[in-house]
Amino acid sequence: LTYWDYIHLDTLLSLQSPKTPFPDEEIFIMYHQITELYFKLTLHELKQITSSQAPTAEFLIARLKRINAYFENLTRSFEIMINGMEVEQFLKFRMSLLPASGFQSAQYRTIEIFATPFIELVDKEVKEEMRTKKNVSIAEMYQHIYWKKGATELATGKKTLTLRQFEQKYSEHIIDTAEKLLGNTLYDKYRKLSEADQNNPELLGQMKELDLNVNV
């Protein structure tokens, strides 16, 4: 076995296909590919947590530490985007990539779904009303998920092309994932711990850090 075969190095290094002649576009592509790999690492940990029948506080702490380390690396890496590309180049090649947007990262949306009950992702203006309803389906809640408002034209109320493309490709995946995770999200697993474990200072600290890292 060789290193390059084991990690499919040749394939990995061939996955950058710039759409313009500006050199810094390749940096832009690789940055987003690295981001998606960190999201995949995060989901790898969340899948272990949510598939565990009765995870302990120690189990949750160990995996939350990994996830928070991934997000801390991502946060620090914004410097690469700021200092690693020429602004003039970015402003030119970015316009040629529309309507593609980081908004369309399904893995990021999936991380949210693994982390918390789906009702918590519903837009705040209708969340409490839906919370009091009986037998509200995931599909119904999905129509009011908070991030759709950010991709809806204020003047017309119409969905942007960016959102329409995303829904066409990923709506079924998101609804299916949320349905499978009913009662088994990270927060659900946390709430099933004993009161003493729920108040474990280290676990609380990691949960709060996760909230900060993912939401802020």
C-alpha positions as CSV (number, residue, x, y, z in Angstrom):
1,L,0.0,0.0,0.0
2,T,1.3,3.5,-0.8
3,Y,0.4,6.8,0.7
4,W,-0.9,8.3,-2.6
5,D,-3.1,5.3,-3.3
6,Y,-4.5,5.2,0.2
7,I,-5.7,8.8,0.2
8,H,-6.4,8.9,-3.5
9,L,-4.0,11.8,-3.9
10,D,-4.1,12.1,-7.6
11,T,-7.9,12.2,-7.6
12,L,-8.0,14.7,-4.8
13,L,-5.6,17.1,-6.5
14,S,-7.5,16.9,-9.7
15,L,-10.8,18.2,-8.2
16,Q,-10.1,21.9,-8.8
17,S,-11.6,23.2,-12.0
18,P,-11.6,27.0,-12.2
19,K,-14.2,28.7,-14.4
20,T,-12.2,31.8,-15.1
21,P,-8.5,32.6,-15.9
22,F,-7.9,34.4,-12.6
23,P,-5.3,32.4,-10.5
24,D,-6.9,33.1,-7.2
25,E,-10.1,31.3,-8.1
26,E,-8.3,28.1,-7.5
27,I,-7.6,29.2,-3.9
28,F,-11.3,30.0,-3.5
29,I,-12.3,26.5,-4.7
30,M,-9.8,24.7,-2.5
31,Y,-10.9,26.7,0.6
32,H,-14.5,25.7,0.1
33,Q,-13.5,22.0,-0.5
34,I,-11.5,22.0,2.7
35,T,-14.5,23.5,4.5
36,E,-16.8,20.7,3.2
37,L,-14.2,18.1,4.4
38,Y,-14.3,19.6,7.9
39,F,-18.1,19.5,7.7
40,K,-17.9,15.8,6.8
41,L,-15.6,15.2,9.8
42,T,-18.2,17.0,12.0
43,L,-21.0,14.8,10.6
44,H,-18.9,11.7,11.2
45,E,-18.8,12.6,14.9
46,L,-22.5,13.5,15.1
47,K,-23.5,10.2,13.5
48,Q,-21.6,8.4,16.2
49,I,-23.4,10.4,18.9
50,T,-26.9,10.1,17.5
51,S,-26.5,6.3,16.7
52,S,-25.4,5.5,20.2
53,Q,-28.2,4.1,22.3
54,A,-27.0,5.6,25.6
55,P,-24.0,7.8,25.2
56,T,-22.2,8.8,28.4
57,A,-21.2,12.4,29.3
58,E,-17.6,11.4,28.7
59,F,-18.5,10.0,25.2
60,L,-20.3,13.3,24.3
61,I,-17.4,15.5,25.7
62,A,-14.8,13.6,23.6
63,R,-16.7,14.0,20.4
64,L,-17.8,17.6,21.0
65,K,-14.1,18.5,21.6
66,R,-13.3,17.1,18.1
67,I,-16.2,19.0,16.5
68,N,-15.2,22.2,18.2
69,A,-11.6,21.8,17.1
70,Y,-12.8,21.4,13.5
71,F,-14.9,24.6,13.7
72,E,-12.1,26.5,15.4
73,N,-9.8,25.6,12.5
74,L,-12.5,26.8,10.1
75,T,-12.9,30.1,12.0
76,R,-9.1,30.7,11.9
77,S,-9.0,29.9,8.2
78,F,-11.0,33.0,7.3
79,E,-7.7,34.8,7.3
80,I,-6.7,32.7,4.3
81,M,-9.7,34.1,2.4
82,I,-8.9,37.7,3.6
83,N,-5.2,37.7,3.0
84,G,-4.8,34.8,0.5
85,M,-6.6,36.3,-2.5
86,E,-6.4,39.6,-4.3
87,V,-9.6,41.6,-3.8
88,E,-9.6,42.8,-7.5
89,Q,-9.4,39.2,-8.7
90,F,-12.1,38.0,-6.3
91,L,-14.6,40.7,-7.3
92,K,-14.2,39.8,-11.0
93,F,-14.3,36.0,-10.9
94,R,-17.0,35.8,-8.1
95,M,-19.6,37.4,-10.4
96,S,-19.1,34.7,-12.9
97,L,-20.1,32.0,-10.4
98,L,-23.6,33.2,-9.7
99,P,-26.0,31.9,-8.4
100,A,-23.8,29.4,-6.7
101,S,-23.3,30.3,-3.0
102,G,-22.0,28.8,0.2
103,F,-25.7,29.1,1.3
104,Q,-26.1,25.9,-0.7
105,S,-23.9,23.8,1.6
106,A,-26.2,20.9,2.4
107,Q,-23.7,19.5,4.9
108,Y,-23.9,22.6,7.0
109,R,-27.7,22.4,7.1
110,T,-27.3,18.7,8.0
111,I,-25.1,19.5,10.9
112,E,-27.9,21.8,12.3
113,I,-30.4,18.9,11.9
114,F,-28.1,16.5,13.8
115,A,-27.6,19.0,16.6
116,T,-31.1,20.0,17.6
117,P,-34.8,19.0,17.3
118,F,-36.1,20.3,13.9
119,I,-38.7,22.6,15.5
120,E,-35.8,24.7,16.8
121,L,-34.8,25.5,13.2
122,V,-38.2,26.9,12.3
123,D,-38.5,30.6,11.8
124,K,-39.1,32.4,15.1
125,E,-42.2,34.1,13.8
126,V,-44.1,30.8,13.5
127,K,-42.1,28.5,15.8
128,E,-44.3,28.8,18.9
129,E,-47.5,28.4,16.9
130,M,-46.1,25.2,15.4
131,R,-44.8,24.0,18.7
132,T,-48.4,24.0,20.1
133,K,-49.9,22.2,17.1
134,K,-50.4,18.4,17.2
135,N,-48.8,16.1,14.7
136,V,-46.9,18.8,12.7
137,S,-44.9,17.0,10.1
138,I,-41.2,17.6,9.3
139,A,-42.2,18.5,5.8
140,E,-44.5,21.2,7.1
141,M,-41.9,22.6,9.4
142,Y,-39.4,22.5,6.6
143,Q,-41.5,25.0,4.7
144,H,-40.8,27.5,7.5
145,I,-37.1,26.7,8.3
146,Y,-35.3,29.8,9.3
147,W,-32.7,30.1,6.5
148,K,-35.3,30.2,3.7
149,K,-36.2,33.8,4.7
150,G,-32.6,34.8,4.0
151,A,-32.9,33.6,0.4
152,T,-36.3,35.2,-0.4
153,E,-36.7,38.5,-2.2
154,L,-38.2,41.0,0.3
155,A,-40.0,43.0,-2.4
156,T,-41.7,40.1,-4.1
157,G,-41.7,37.3,-1.6
158,K,-40.2,35.0,-4.3
159,K,-37.5,32.5,-3.7
160,T,-34.1,33.3,-5.2
161,L,-32.7,31.0,-7.8
162,T,-30.0,30.0,-5.3
163,L,-32.8,28.7,-2.9
164,R,-34.8,27.1,-5.7
165,Q,-31.7,25.2,-6.9
166,F,-30.9,24.1,-3.3
167,E,-34.5,22.9,-2.7
168,Q,-34.6,20.9,-5.9
169,K,-31.5,19.0,-5.0
170,Y,-31.6,18.7,-1.2
171,S,-35.2,19.1,0.1
172,E,-35.9,15.3,0.1
173,H,-32.5,14.6,1.8
174,I,-33.1,17.2,4.5
175,I,-36.7,16.0,5.3
176,D,-35.6,12.4,5.3
177,T,-32.6,13.1,7.6
178,A,-34.8,15.1,10.1
179,E,-37.4,12.3,10.2
180,K,-34.8,9.7,10.9
181,L,-33.3,11.8,13.7
182,L,-36.6,12.4,15.6
183,G,-35.8,12.1,19.3
184,N,-32.2,11.2,18.6
185,T,-30.4,14.5,17.9
186,L,-27.4,15.6,19.9
187,Y,-29.6,17.7,22.2
188,D,-32.0,14.8,22.7
189,K,-29.1,12.6,23.7
190,Y,-27.9,15.3,26.1
191,R,-31.4,15.5,27.7
192,K,-31.5,11.8,28.3
193,L,-28.4,12.0,30.6
194,S,-28.8,12.1,34.3
195,E,-29.3,15.5,35.9
196,A,-25.8,15.3,37.3
197,D,-24.3,14.5,33.9
198,Q,-26.3,17.3,32.2
199,N,-24.8,19.7,34.7
200,N,-21.3,18.4,34.1
201,P,-19.3,21.7,33.7
202,E,-17.1,20.3,31.0
203,L,-20.0,19.0,29.0
204,L,-21.9,22.3,29.4
205,G,-18.9,24.2,28.2
206,Q,-18.5,22.0,25.1
207,M,-22.2,22.4,24.3
208,K,-22.0,26.2,24.6
209,E,-18.8,26.3,22.5
210,L,-20.5,24.2,19.8
211,D,-23.5,26.6,19.8
212,L,-21.1,29.5,19.4
213,N,-19.0,27.9,16.7
214,V,-21.8,26.7,14.5
215,N,-24.3,29.6,15.0
216,V,-21.9,32.6,15.3
